Amino acid sequence: MLQEFENYLKQEKRYSAHTCLAYLQDIKQFSVFADCKKLSDWQEQQTSIVRSWMVSLLEQGLSKRSVNRKLAALRTFFNWLRKEGKLEENPMTRVQGPKGEKRLPVFVKESELSSQRVSALFNTDFEGLRNCLIVELFYQTGIRLSELIDLKETAVSSQYIKVLGKRNKERIIPIAPDLAKKIDQYRVAKRGLGLDHPNLLLRPNGQALYPQLVYRLIKEVLGTLSGVEKRSPHVLRHTFATHMLNNGAGLETLKDLLGHANLSATQVYTHNSFAQLRKAYGSAHPRALKTP
């Protein structure tokens, strides 16, 4: 049954491999909690059991955001069972997840990510050029980790990159001449090693990158360049979005560049942008400069 559900997630919902894996793990975790071993067990599940599971997850110390993600997986699974005619009533219809904490995206200051500071961290050999390019791609395009790892050679030109995002939605992101130059330099080094792979970014052995390698790189780079506590590829995505807004980009444009499905996901960055505007106002307007 789980294999059928996985096929549904991949083929109909078009979820990424990472999301599919997470959803399946969540379903298996609930099945252990609720002792679901066969279809009839799932058909007998009640709202009270789901709520008990939610409470147990919170008591284990899981964040509200993680609990809501698990409930979303379970909700999708029960919806699928109904769609397949294997379930009459969905116990999730009366389950409401915990209200999540509103957290502002963490971002790095513009001065901390100057081209000179970033370039100074890396050598000019293959891995140095690649690592520098990874940082610049995150910061200059706002792409996700999975999108960077899967970025194809044929999807990169001197003016833009084509990114295959969530649910296989393609978007085009313009790139600056400076980034295009870094891509060319990396490609020269790549050809020098005789590496032949459809992906743009590779390891010296010719194999594709993997998430943990990129995480370690970005954690080290941000630890050197900035004082932010959270250090991950997504911080550079947040930084891209915040700097774009602070320098005049519109929300609709930013939504398209980030590959968001709706504008509400993009609006979170306006909080950071407003903080910058308020700071500028407070330090420049005559009335704001006067002390009471």
Backbone as JSON, one array per atom type, in Angstrom:
{
  "sequence": "MLQEFENYLKQEKRYSAHTCLAYLQDIKQFSVFADCKKLSDWQEQQTSIVRSWMVSLLEQGLSKRSVNRKLAALRTFFNWLRKEGKLEENPMTRVQGPKGEKRLPVFVKESELSSQRVSALFNTDFEGLRNCLIVELFYQTGIRLSELIDLKETAVSSQYIKVLGKRNKERIIPIAPDLAKKIDQYRVAKRGLGLDHPNLLLRPNGQALYPQLVYRLIKEVLGTLSGVEKRSPHVLRHTFATHMLNNGAGLETLKDLLGHANLSATQVYTHNSFAQLRKAYGSAHPRALKTP",
  "N": [[0.83, -1.21, 0.0], [1.92, 1.25, 0.79], [3.77, 1.55, -1.22], [2.15, 2.09, -3.43], [1.13, 4.51, -2.59], [3.45, 6.04, -2.55], [4.04, 6.09, -5.29], [1.89, 7.63, -6.11], [2.5, 10.09, -4.89], [4.82, 10.78, -6.28], [4.14, 10.67, -9.04], [1.57, 11.84, -9.46], [1.21, 13.97, -7.58], [3.67, 15.04, -7.87], [5.8, 15.44, -6.12], [9.01, 16.17, -4.67], [11.87, 13.96, -4.41], [12.95, 14.09, -1.87], [10.8, 15.11, -0.33], [8.93, 13.05, -0.68], [10.22, 10.91, 0.61], [10.31, 11.92, 3.23], [7.56, 12.1, 3.82], [6.77, 9.41, 3.68], [8.25, 8.34, 5.79], [7.02, 9.66, 7.9], [4.43, 8.59, 7.79], [4.95, 5.91, 8.34], [5.89, 6.19, 10.94], [3.58, 7.05, 12.29], [2.01, 4.79, 11.87], [3.23, 2.89, 13.5], [2.79, 4.03, 16.0], [-0.04, 3.97, 16.1], [-0.52, 1.35, 15.69], [-1.01, 0.26, 13.1], [-1.26, -2.17, 10.82], [-2.45, -3.3, 8.64], [-4.84, -2.65, 5.98], [-7.44, -2.52, 7.1], [-6.9, -1.63, 9.66], [-6.16, 1.02, 9.26], [-8.58, 1.97, 8.35], [-10.06, 2.04, 10.63], [-9.14, 4.09, 12.14], [-9.34, 6.87, 14.39], [-10.16, 10.33, 15.04], [-9.31, 11.03, 17.59], [-7.08, 9.41, 18.04], [-5.21, 10.43, 16.27], [-4.9, 12.98, 17.33], [-3.81, 12.3, 19.79], [-1.36, 11.3, 18.96], [-0.24, 13.65, 17.94], [0.03, 15.15, 20.3], [1.86, 13.53, 21.67], [4.12, 13.81, 20.06], [4.73, 16.52, 20.43], [5.32, 16.44, 23.15], [7.63, 15.01, 23.05], [9.38, 16.87, 22.3], [9.46, 17.88, 19.73], [9.37, 20.47, 17.31], [6.7, 22.82, 16.68], [6.44, 23.33, 14.01], [7.58, 21.06, 12.8], [5.8, 19.1, 13.69], [3.45, 19.91, 12.42], [4.21, 19.47, 9.79], [4.35, 16.66, 9.77], [1.67, 16.06, 10.28], [0.58, 17.06, 7.94], [1.58, 15.22, 6.11], [0.24, 12.93, 6.96], [-2.38, 13.72, 6.54], [-2.42, 13.95, 3.77], [-2.07, 11.27, 3.12], [-4.41, 10.03, 4.15], [-6.3, 11.36, 2.59], [-5.62, 10.35, 0.12], [-6.29, 7.64, 0.49], [-9.07, 7.88, 0.66], [-9.59, 8.87, -1.88], [-8.93, 6.66, -3.38], [-10.97, 5.04, -2.76], [-10.79, 3.49, -0.49], [-11.38, 4.29, 1.99], [-13.92, 5.64, 4.02], [-14.4, 7.82, 5.7], [-12.46, 10.61, 6.56], [-10.29, 10.91, 9.17], [-8.78, 13.16, 9.65], [-10.12, 15.48, 9.15], [-11.1, 16.86, 11.31], [-8.93, 17.58, 12.73], [-6.7, 19.89, 13.97], [-3.64, 21.4, 13.56], [-0.9, 22.43, 15.75], [-0.46, 25.92, 16.41], [1.96, 27.54, 14.62], [5.18, 29.04, 15.41], [5.92, 32.39, 14.57], [8.57, 33.11, 12.69], [11.17, 35.26, 11.74], [12.95, 35.3, 8.66], [16.38, 34.41, 8.65], [19.15, 36.33, 7.68], [22.12, 37.4, 5.87], [24.31, 40.22, 6.12], [24.76, 42.67, 3.5], [27.34, 43.73, 3.22], [28.9, 41.74, 4.3], [28.92, 39.78, 2.42], [30.34, 40.55, 0.2], [31.8, 40.48, -3.08], [34.59, 40.39, -3.09], [35.24, 39.49, -0.5], [34.1, 36.94, -0.47], [35.43, 35.62, -2.63], [38.04, 35.64, -1.68], [38.18, 33.53, 0.05], [38.7, 31.18, -1.27], [40.7, 28.87, -3.2], [42.18, 28.72, -6.52], [41.94, 26.32, -7.76], [40.21, 23.34, -9.02], [38.25, 22.52, -7.03], [38.19, 24.77, -5.43], [37.24, 26.78, -7.19], [34.77, 25.65, -7.76], [33.51, 25.59, -5.21], [33.39, 28.3, -4.57], [31.68, 29.09, -6.6], [29.36, 27.73, -5.87], [28.57, 29.1, -3.53], [28.12, 31.65, -4.63], [26.07, 31.11, -6.47], [23.93, 30.37, -4.8], [23.6, 32.8, -3.41], [23.26, 34.74, -5.45], [21.15, 33.87, -7.0], [19.2, 32.68, -5.43], [18.39, 30.02, -5.38], [17.19, 26.75, -4.32], [18.64, 24.15, -2.23], [18.33, 21.51, -3.31], [17.78, 22.2, -5.93], [20.14, 23.39, -6.76], [21.96, 21.24, -6.6], [20.92, 19.55, -8.57], [21.16, 21.05, -10.86], [21.54, 21.37, -14.32], [24.06, 21.09, -16.89], [23.23, 21.91, -19.43], [21.28, 23.69, -18.78], [22.32, 26.08, -18.15], [23.29, 29.21, -19.13], [25.04, 32.08, -20.52], [23.54, 34.16, -19.68], [21.37, 33.42, -18.12], [19.9, 30.96, -15.85], [18.18, 27.86, -16.0], [15.89, 26.52, -13.85], [14.69, 23.63, -12.28], [12.13, 23.4, -10.25], [10.12, 22.85, -7.27], [7.62, 20.34, -7.6], [8.21, 19.94, -10.25], [8.24, 22.38, -11.62], [9.4, 24.67, -13.91], [11.6, 27.45, -13.92], [13.06, 30.55, -14.97], [16.02, 32.2, -14.21], [17.67, 35.22, -14.24], [21.21, 35.93, -14.62], [24.09, 37.68, -13.39], [26.86, 39.34, -15.12], [29.25, 38.92, -13.67], [28.76, 36.51, -12.29], [28.38, 34.82, -14.46], [30.94, 34.81, -15.48], [32.34, 33.48, -13.44], [31.18, 30.97, -13.69], [32.12, 30.22, -16.21], [34.89, 30.06, -15.68], [34.94, 27.96, -13.87], [33.97, 25.91, -15.51], [36.05, 25.63, -17.33], [38.04, 24.55, -15.67], [36.75, 22.21, -15.01], [36.55, 20.87, -17.46], [39.23, 20.48, -17.82], [39.77, 18.41, -16.08], [38.53, 16.41, -17.36], [35.88, 15.73, -16.8], [32.73, 14.32, -17.22], [29.47, 14.76, -17.07], [25.94, 15.13, -16.71], [25.16, 17.03, -14.8], [25.92, 20.33, -13.61], [27.55, 21.0, -11.36], [30.08, 19.22, -9.78], [31.84, 16.58, -8.0], [35.42, 16.0, -7.6], [35.8, 13.38, -8.47], [34.02, 13.06, -10.47], [31.43, 12.52, -9.8], [28.05, 13.39, -8.78], [27.13, 16.15, -6.6], [26.31, 15.94, -3.05], [23.85, 16.51, -0.49], [24.94, 16.86, 2.22], [27.61, 17.54, 1.83], [27.42, 20.07, 0.65], [26.08, 21.45, 2.69], [28.04, 21.43, 4.72], [30.02, 23.01, 3.55], [28.72, 25.56, 3.25], [28.12, 26.13, 5.9], [30.68, 26.45, 6.97], [31.62, 28.62, 5.44], [29.77, 30.72, 6.06], [30.25, 30.86, 8.76], [32.73, 31.99, 8.77], [32.42, 34.42, 7.39], [30.28, 35.77, 8.56], [28.27, 36.66, 11.47], [25.95, 35.3, 11.93], [23.76, 33.01, 13.58], [22.39, 30.79, 12.57], [23.38, 28.72, 9.98], [23.17, 27.82, 6.86], [22.36, 26.54, 3.55], [19.81, 27.56, 2.99], [19.76, 29.95, 4.34], [21.22, 31.62, 2.72], [19.47, 31.74, 0.59], [17.36, 33.12, 1.82], [18.78, 35.46, 2.25], [19.31, 36.38, -0.35], [16.65, 36.99, -1.14], [15.92, 38.98, 0.76], [17.83, 41.02, 0.29], [17.21, 41.65, -2.35], [14.62, 42.76, -2.08], [15.21, 44.93, -0.39], [16.59, 46.49, -2.13], [14.82, 47.37, -3.99], [13.28, 45.5, -5.54], [10.17, 44.12, -6.65], [7.43, 42.41, -5.0], [6.04, 40.52, -6.58], [7.85, 39.99, -8.62], [9.94, 38.89, -7.1], [8.65, 36.65, -6.08], [8.37, 35.08, -8.41], [11.07, 34.64, -9.03], [11.93, 33.16, -6.83], [10.37, 30.96, -7.05], [7.99, 30.51, -5.71], [4.75, 29.25, -4.9], [2.6, 30.85, -4.21], [1.87, 34.28, -3.29], [1.88, 34.75, -0.55], [3.87, 33.25, 0.64], [6.09, 34.65, -0.07], [5.81, 37.11, 1.13], [6.78, 37.12, 3.71], [9.31, 38.12, 3.72], [9.04, 40.83, 3.66], [8.99, 41.79, 6.23], [11.63, 41.79, 7.15], [12.62, 43.59, 5.28], [11.18, 45.91, 5.93], [12.27, 46.44, 8.43], [14.8, 47.31, 7.73], [14.13, 49.62, 6.33], [12.95, 51.13, 8.35], [15.12, 51.55, 10.01], [16.73, 53.11, 8.36], [15.07, 55.31, 8.05], [14.96, 56.25, 10.69], [17.53, 57.16, 11.05], [17.83, 59.2, 9.29], [15.63, 60.99, 8.8], [14.62, 64.3, 9.65], [12.75, 64.75, 11.78], [12.78, 62.31, 13.06], [15.34, 62.25, 14.01], [15.37, 64.01, 16.07], [15.51, 64.26, 19.58], [13.13, 63.55, 22.17]],
  "CA": [[0.0, 0.0, 0.0], [2.8, 2.41, 0.84], [4.39, 1.69, -2.54], [1.16, 2.77, -4.26], [1.08, 5.9, -2.12], [4.68, 6.68, -3.03], [3.85, 6.35, -6.72], [0.95, 8.75, -6.2], [3.23, 11.31, -4.54], [5.8, 11.09, -7.33], [3.59, 10.81, -10.38], [0.42, 12.75, -9.52], [1.5, 15.18, -6.81], [4.97, 15.53, -8.36], [6.64, 15.86, -5.01], [10.43, 15.84, -4.81], [12.3, 12.71, -3.75], [13.13, 14.41, -0.45], [9.47, 15.2, 0.29], [8.35, 11.69, -0.68], [10.88, 10.15, 1.66], [9.86, 12.45, 4.53], [6.16, 11.72, 4.01], [6.7, 7.97, 3.95], [8.76, 8.13, 7.15], [5.98, 10.13, 8.83], [3.33, 7.6, 7.77], [5.42, 4.72, 9.06], [5.97, 6.55, 12.36], [2.22, 7.02, 12.82], [1.51, 3.41, 11.84], [3.77, 2.24, 14.69], [2.08, 4.59, 17.15], [-1.44, 3.57, 16.09], [-0.56, -0.1, 15.45], [-1.64, 0.01, 11.79], [-0.5, -3.19, 10.1], [-3.16, -3.64, 7.41], [-5.79, -1.62, 5.55], [-8.56, -2.41, 8.05], [-6.44, -0.83, 10.8], [-6.25, 2.42, 8.85], [-10.0, 2.31, 8.22], [-10.64, 2.18, 11.96], [-8.5, 5.18, 12.88], [-10.22, 7.94, 14.86], [-9.54, 11.64, 15.25], [-8.67, 11.05, 18.91], [-5.76, 8.77, 17.92], [-4.33, 11.39, 15.6], [-4.61, 14.05, 18.3], [-2.89, 11.73, 20.79], [-0.05, 11.26, 18.31], [0.25, 15.03, 17.89], [0.45, 15.52, 21.66], [3.08, 12.77, 22.0], [5.23, 14.41, 19.32], [5.08, 17.77, 21.12], [5.94, 16.08, 24.43], [8.98, 14.54, 22.75], [10.22, 18.04, 22.05], [9.44, 18.3, 18.34], [8.86, 21.82, 17.1], [5.36, 22.88, 16.11], [6.58, 23.27, 12.56], [7.8, 19.66, 12.44], [4.55, 18.37, 13.94], [2.52, 20.27, 11.34], [4.68, 18.76, 8.59], [3.94, 15.26, 9.91], [0.21, 16.04, 10.12], [0.32, 17.26, 6.51], [1.83, 13.92, 5.46], [-0.85, 12.03, 7.33], [-3.58, 14.23, 5.87], [-2.29, 13.56, 2.36], [-2.24, 9.82, 3.03], [-5.82, 9.72, 4.33], [-6.99, 11.86, 1.4], [-5.36, 9.38, -0.95], [-7.09, 6.46, 0.78], [-10.44, 8.2, 0.27], [-9.59, 9.0, -3.34], [-8.86, 5.3, -3.92], [-12.15, 4.32, -2.32], [-10.43, 2.56, 0.59], [-11.73, 4.91, 3.26], [-15.17, 6.39, 3.92], [-14.3, 9.09, 6.43], [-11.1, 11.03, 6.85], [-10.2, 11.39, 10.57], [-8.0, 14.39, 9.72], [-10.95, 16.65, 8.89], [-11.34, 17.59, 12.56], [-7.64, 17.75, 13.42], [-6.02, 21.16, 13.7], [-2.27, 21.37, 14.07], [-0.5, 23.53, 16.66], [-0.11, 27.16, 15.73], [3.42, 27.67, 14.54], [5.8, 30.3, 15.79], [6.29, 33.22, 13.44], [10.01, 33.41, 12.75], [11.67, 36.02, 10.61], [14.07, 34.64, 8.0], [17.73, 34.86, 8.98], [19.89, 36.71, 6.48], [23.47, 37.94, 6.05], [24.44, 41.6, 5.65], [25.35, 42.82, 2.17], [28.79, 43.97, 3.34], [29.57, 40.49, 4.66], [28.94, 38.89, 1.27], [30.93, 41.22, -0.96], [32.49, 39.57, -4.0], [35.99, 40.28, -2.68], [35.33, 38.67, 0.71], [33.79, 35.54, -0.82], [36.49, 35.08, -3.48], [39.27, 35.5, -0.9], [38.14, 32.29, 0.84], [38.9, 29.98, -2.07], [41.81, 28.73, -4.14], [41.77, 28.76, -7.93], [41.89, 24.98, -8.33], [38.85, 22.91, -9.36], [37.35, 22.54, -5.88], [38.06, 26.16, -4.99], [36.34, 27.46, -8.13], [33.43, 25.07, -7.57], [32.94, 26.02, -3.93], [33.07, 29.72, -4.71], [30.51, 29.15, -7.47], [28.21, 27.27, -5.08], [28.17, 30.22, -2.67], [27.59, 32.73, -5.47], [24.79, 30.68, -7.05], [22.93, 30.5, -3.74], [23.36, 34.21, -3.06], [22.86, 35.57, -6.59], [19.94, 33.38, -7.67], [18.2, 32.27, -4.45], [17.9, 28.67, -5.61], [17.18, 25.82, -3.2], [19.73, 23.18, -2.22], [18.06, 20.44, -4.27], [17.85, 22.77, -7.27], [21.55, 23.59, -7.07], [22.59, 19.93, -6.83], [20.4, 18.97, -9.8], [21.31, 21.99, -11.97], [22.15, 20.71, -15.46], [24.96, 21.88, -17.74], [22.47, 22.48, -20.54], [20.33, 24.68, -18.26], [23.1, 27.26, -17.73], [23.83, 30.01, -20.23], [25.79, 33.26, -20.07], [22.61, 35.2, -19.25], [20.36, 32.91, -17.19], [19.87, 29.53, -15.56], [16.85, 27.26, -15.93], [15.83, 25.73, -12.62], [13.52, 22.77, -12.13], [11.79, 23.54, -8.84], [9.16, 21.94, -6.67], [6.57, 19.83, -8.49], [8.73, 20.0, -11.62], [7.95, 23.67, -12.25], [10.63, 25.3, -14.39], [11.66, 28.91, -13.92], [14.3, 31.12, -15.52], [16.59, 33.22, -13.32], [18.8, 35.94, -14.88], [22.46, 35.97, -13.85], [24.94, 38.84, -13.67], [28.11, 39.01, -15.83], [30.25, 38.4, -12.73], [28.46, 35.1, -12.04], [28.64, 34.11, -15.71], [32.4, 34.65, -15.57], [32.72, 32.42, -12.5], [30.73, 29.71, -14.28], [33.07, 29.91, -17.29], [36.16, 29.65, -15.08], [34.72, 26.61, -13.31], [33.83, 24.96, -16.62], [37.4, 25.38, -17.87], [38.7, 23.61, -14.74], [36.01, 20.95, -15.11], [37.01, 20.21, -18.7], [40.63, 20.09, -17.62], [39.77, 17.11, -15.39], [37.85, 15.44, -18.2], [34.65, 15.28, -16.14], [31.58, 14.29, -18.13], [28.26, 14.45, -16.3], [24.9, 16.12, -17.06], [25.06, 18.09, -13.78], [26.94, 21.37, -13.68], [28.46, 20.97, -10.22], [30.51, 17.85, -9.53], [33.01, 16.3, -7.17], [36.58, 15.71, -8.45], [35.71, 12.04, -9.03], [33.04, 13.07, -11.54], [30.1, 12.21, -9.29], [27.23, 14.54, -8.39], [27.22, 16.6, -5.21], [25.3, 15.43, -2.15], [23.46, 17.61, 0.41], [25.79, 17.1, 3.38], [28.82, 18.22, 1.37], [27.09, 21.48, 0.46], [25.79, 21.99, 4.01], [29.31, 21.67, 5.43], [30.67, 24.15, 2.9], [28.04, 26.81, 3.57], [28.28, 26.36, 7.33], [32.03, 26.96, 7.17], [31.72, 29.94, 4.82], [29.02, 31.7, 6.84], [30.93, 31.0, 10.04], [33.88, 32.86, 8.54], [32.05, 35.74, 6.89], [29.18, 36.42, 9.26], [28.01, 36.25, 12.84], [24.62, 34.69, 12.05], [23.8, 31.74, 14.29], [21.96, 29.73, 11.66], [24.27, 28.71, 8.81], [22.71, 26.78, 5.95], [22.07, 27.05, 2.21], [18.57, 28.32, 2.97], [20.05, 31.3, 4.83], [21.62, 32.39, 1.54], [18.22, 31.99, -0.16], [16.72, 34.23, 2.54], [19.6, 36.65, 2.04], [19.0, 36.81, -1.71], [15.31, 37.6, -1.15], [15.91, 40.21, 1.56], [18.62, 42.05, -0.39], [16.45, 42.06, -3.53], [13.56, 43.67, -1.63], [15.82, 46.15, 0.15], [17.13, 47.29, -3.24], [13.77, 47.83, -4.9], [12.54, 44.48, -6.28], [8.78, 43.97, -6.26], [7.08, 41.1, -4.46], [5.67, 39.6, -7.66], [9.11, 39.58, -9.27], [10.66, 38.02, -6.18], [7.89, 35.4, -6.05], [8.73, 34.29, -9.59], [12.48, 34.25, -8.94], [12.08, 32.14, -5.79], [9.58, 29.78, -7.4], [6.91, 30.31, -4.74], [3.45, 28.97, -5.51], [1.71, 31.98, -3.97], [2.55, 35.48, -2.78], [1.96, 34.74, 0.91], [5.17, 32.68, 1.01], [7.11, 35.67, -0.33], [5.58, 38.3, 1.95], [7.51, 37.05, 4.97], [10.54, 38.91, 3.6], [8.77, 42.26, 3.83], [9.3, 42.15, 7.62], [13.05, 42.16, 7.19], [12.8, 44.79, 4.48], [10.66, 47.04, 6.7], [13.23, 46.73, 9.5], [15.86, 48.11, 7.13], [13.56, 50.94, 6.02], [12.75, 51.84, 9.6], [16.44, 51.96, 10.48], [17.16, 54.21, 7.51], [14.23, 56.47, 8.4], [15.35, 56.75, 12.0], [18.85, 57.79, 11.02], [17.91, 60.23, 8.25], [14.58, 62.0, 8.78], [14.84, 65.33, 10.69], [11.89, 64.55, 12.95], [13.21, 61.1, 13.76], [16.63, 62.53, 14.64], [15.18, 64.85, 17.28], [15.19, 63.53, 20.8], [12.02, 64.2, 22.86]],
  "C": [[0.86, 1.26, 0.0], [3.5, 2.65, -0.5], [3.45, 2.41, -3.5], [1.08, 4.25, -3.89], [2.3, 6.68, -2.59], [4.58, 7.01, -4.51], [2.92, 7.54, -6.94], [1.66, 10.09, -5.91], [4.16, 11.75, -5.67], [5.14, 11.45, -8.65], [2.44, 11.81, -10.48], [0.68, 14.06, -8.78], [2.81, 15.84, -7.25], [5.83, 16.11, -7.25], [8.09, 15.44, -5.26], [10.74, 14.54, -4.07], [12.45, 12.92, -2.25], [11.8, 14.45, 0.28], [8.8, 13.83, 0.38], [8.92, 10.85, 0.45], [10.4, 10.6, 3.04], [8.43, 12.04, 4.83], [6.04, 10.24, 4.37], [7.2, 7.65, 5.36], [7.72, 8.56, 8.19], [4.83, 9.13, 8.92], [3.73, 6.35, 8.54], [5.48, 4.98, 10.57], [4.58, 6.51, 13.0], [1.69, 5.59, 12.88], [2.02, 2.61, 13.04], [3.01, 2.71, 15.92], [0.65, 4.05, 17.25], [-1.63, 2.07, 15.82], [-1.35, -0.43, 14.18], [-0.78, -0.96, 10.99], [-1.15, -3.59, 8.79], [-4.21, -2.58, 7.14], [-6.92, -1.44, 6.55], [-8.17, -1.59, 9.28], [-6.53, 0.66, 10.49], [-7.71, 2.87, 8.77], [-10.66, 2.55, 9.57], [-10.07, 3.36, 12.76], [-9.49, 6.3, 13.19], [-9.43, 9.23, 15.04], [-8.77, 11.69, 16.57], [-7.27, 10.44, 18.87], [-4.76, 9.73, 17.29], [-3.93, 12.5, 16.56], [-3.64, 13.56, 19.37], [-1.48, 11.67, 20.24], [0.57, 12.65, 18.28], [0.78, 15.47, 19.25], [1.76, 14.82, 22.02], [4.3, 13.35, 21.3], [5.69, 15.71, 19.99], [5.77, 17.48, 22.44], [7.36, 15.56, 24.24], [9.94, 15.69, 22.42], [10.28, 18.48, 20.61], [8.86, 19.71, 18.24], [7.46, 21.76, 16.5], [5.4, 22.77, 14.59], [6.76, 21.83, 12.09], [6.54, 18.83, 12.62], [3.54, 18.67, 12.83], [2.91, 19.6, 10.03], [4.23, 17.31, 8.61], [2.42, 15.12, 9.74], [-0.17, 16.23, 8.65], [0.54, 15.97, 5.74], [0.69, 12.96, 5.73], [-2.15, 12.44, 6.64], [-3.57, 13.84, 4.39], [-2.54, 12.07, 2.18], [-3.72, 9.44, 3.17], [-6.66, 10.22, 3.15], [-6.82, 10.89, 0.24], [-6.19, 8.11, -0.75], [-8.56, 6.69, 0.38], [-10.57, 8.27, -1.25], [-9.62, 7.62, -4.01], [-10.07, 4.46, -3.51], [-11.89, 3.32, -1.21], [-10.82, 3.09, 1.97], [-12.99, 5.74, 3.08], [-15.07, 7.76, 4.57], [-12.85, 9.39, 6.78], [-11.02, 11.58, 8.28], [-9.44, 12.7, 10.71], [-8.86, 15.64, 9.57], [-11.19, 17.49, 10.15], [-10.06, 17.76, 13.39], [-7.01, 19.07, 13.0], [-4.65, 21.14, 14.35], [-1.98, 22.53, 15.0], [-0.12, 24.77, 15.87], [1.4, 27.37, 15.79], [3.92, 29.03, 14.97], [6.16, 31.08, 14.53], [7.76, 33.62, 13.59], [10.42, 34.2, 11.51], [12.86, 35.29, 9.98], [15.4, 35.25, 8.42], [18.45, 35.22, 7.69], [21.23, 37.36, 6.85], [23.51, 39.36, 5.5], [25.12, 41.64, 4.28], [26.87, 42.95, 2.25], [29.56, 42.68, 3.64], [29.69, 39.53, 3.49], [29.47, 39.58, 0.02], [31.71, 40.21, -1.79], [33.94, 39.34, -3.57], [36.14, 39.35, -1.47], [35.08, 37.19, 0.39], [34.94, 34.92, -1.6], [37.77, 34.82, -2.7], [39.32, 34.19, -0.11], [38.61, 31.07, 0.06], [40.14, 30.04, -2.96], [41.27, 28.77, -5.56], [41.86, 27.38, -8.59], [40.43, 24.57, -8.55], [37.89, 23.05, -8.19], [37.15, 23.97, -5.36], [37.09, 26.94, -5.87], [34.91, 26.95, -7.96], [32.78, 25.59, -6.3], [32.55, 27.49, -3.94], [31.8, 29.89, -5.54], [29.24, 28.72, -6.73], [27.67, 28.42, -4.23], [27.51, 31.32, -3.5], [26.25, 32.35, -6.09], [23.67, 30.8, -6.02], [22.57, 31.97, -3.53], [22.8, 35.02, -4.23], [21.59, 35.09, -7.29], [18.85, 32.94, -6.69], [17.68, 30.86, -4.64], [18.0, 27.82, -4.35], [18.35, 24.85, -3.33], [19.52, 22.09, -3.27], [18.17, 20.94, -5.7], [19.3, 22.98, -7.7], [22.23, 22.26, -7.41], [22.18, 19.35, -8.17], [20.55, 19.88, -11.02], [22.11, 21.36, -13.11], [23.06, 21.67, -16.25], [24.18, 22.6, -18.83], [21.49, 23.56, -20.09], [21.01, 25.98, -17.87], [23.67, 27.96, -18.95], [24.58, 31.2, -19.65], [24.87, 34.34, -19.52], [21.59, 34.72, -18.21], [20.6, 31.44, -16.88], [18.41, 29.08, -15.54], [16.83, 26.29, -14.76], [14.54, 24.91, -12.6], [13.2, 22.71, -10.64], [10.82, 22.51, -8.33], [8.05, 21.6, -7.66], [6.92, 20.02, -9.95], [8.36, 21.29, -12.36], [9.26, 24.35, -12.63], [10.52, 26.82, -14.32], [13.02, 29.36, -14.44], [14.76, 32.26, -14.62], [17.75, 33.91, -14.05], [20.04, 35.87, -13.99], [23.29, 37.16, -14.31], [26.2, 38.41, -14.4], [29.17, 38.42, -14.91], [30.02, 36.91, -12.45], [28.72, 34.27, -13.29], [30.13, 33.84, -15.89], [32.89, 33.53, -14.65], [32.32, 31.03, -13.03], [31.7, 29.27, -15.38], [34.39, 29.41, -16.73], [36.05, 28.23, -14.5], [34.64, 25.58, -14.43], [35.17, 24.63, -17.25], [38.12, 24.36, -16.99], [38.04, 22.24, -14.81], [36.43, 20.17, -16.35], [38.44, 19.72, -18.56], [40.77, 18.76, -16.9], [39.07, 16.02, -16.19], [36.56, 14.91, -17.61], [33.48, 15.4, -17.11], [30.35, 13.82, -17.37], [27.21, 15.5, -16.65], [24.77, 17.26, -16.05], [26.19, 19.09, -13.93], [28.0, 21.18, -12.6], [28.78, 19.53, -9.82], [31.62, 17.79, -8.48], [34.18, 15.96, -8.09], [36.55, 14.32, -9.09], [34.66, 11.93, -10.13], [31.63, 12.76, -11.1], [29.37, 13.49, -8.87], [27.47, 14.92, -6.94], [26.15, 15.91, -4.37], [25.06, 16.49, -1.07], [24.43, 17.9, 1.54], [27.07, 17.83, 3.01], [28.57, 19.73, 1.25], [26.79, 22.15, 1.8], [27.08, 22.34, 4.75], [30.02, 22.89, 4.87], [30.04, 25.47, 3.34], [28.17, 27.14, 5.05], [29.65, 26.96, 7.62], [32.17, 28.38, 6.62], [31.01, 31.01, 5.65], [29.63, 31.9, 8.22], [32.13, 31.93, 9.94], [33.47, 34.29, 8.22], [31.05, 36.5, 7.77], [29.03, 35.91, 10.68], [26.65, 35.61, 13.03], [24.74, 33.32, 12.73], [23.41, 30.58, 13.4], [22.79, 29.82, 10.38], [23.91, 27.54, 7.91], [22.5, 27.37, 4.57], [20.82, 27.92, 2.17], [18.76, 29.74, 3.5], [20.47, 32.18, 3.65], [20.42, 32.66, 0.63], [17.44, 33.14, 0.49], [17.47, 35.54, 2.29], [19.36, 37.24, 0.65], [17.68, 37.58, -1.74], [15.29, 38.94, -0.42], [16.68, 41.33, 0.86], [17.9, 42.54, -1.65], [15.36, 43.06, -3.14], [14.13, 45.0, -1.15], [16.33, 47.08, -0.96], [16.1, 47.54, -4.33], [13.0, 46.79, -5.69], [11.1, 44.39, -5.77], [8.49, 42.55, -5.78], [6.74, 40.08, -5.55], [6.91, 39.07, -8.38], [9.86, 38.59, -8.39], [9.97, 36.66, -6.08], [8.28, 34.5, -7.21], [10.18, 33.8, -9.53], [12.68, 33.12, -7.94], [11.31, 30.86, -6.12], [8.51, 29.47, -6.38], [5.6, 30.1, -5.47], [2.48, 30.13, -5.32], [2.47, 33.11, -3.27], [2.72, 35.47, -1.27], [3.3, 34.18, 1.39], [6.28, 33.71, 0.85], [7.01, 36.84, 0.63], [6.32, 38.29, 3.27], [8.76, 37.92, 4.92], [10.3, 40.4, 3.76], [9.04, 42.71, 5.26], [10.75, 42.58, 7.76], [13.3, 43.46, 6.43], [12.33, 46.02, 5.23], [11.62, 47.43, 7.82], [14.37, 47.6, 8.97], [15.36, 49.53, 6.83], [13.4, 51.78, 7.28], [14.08, 52.36, 10.15], [16.94, 53.16, 9.69], [16.38, 55.49, 7.82], [14.69, 57.1, 9.7], [16.68, 57.48, 12.0], [18.93, 58.95, 10.03], [16.85, 61.31, 8.34], [14.77, 63.0, 9.94], [14.01, 65.12, 11.93], [12.35, 63.34, 13.76], [14.51, 61.32, 14.51], [16.49, 63.31, 15.93], [14.86, 63.98, 18.49], [14.1, 64.27, 21.54], [12.5, 64.95, 24.1]]
}
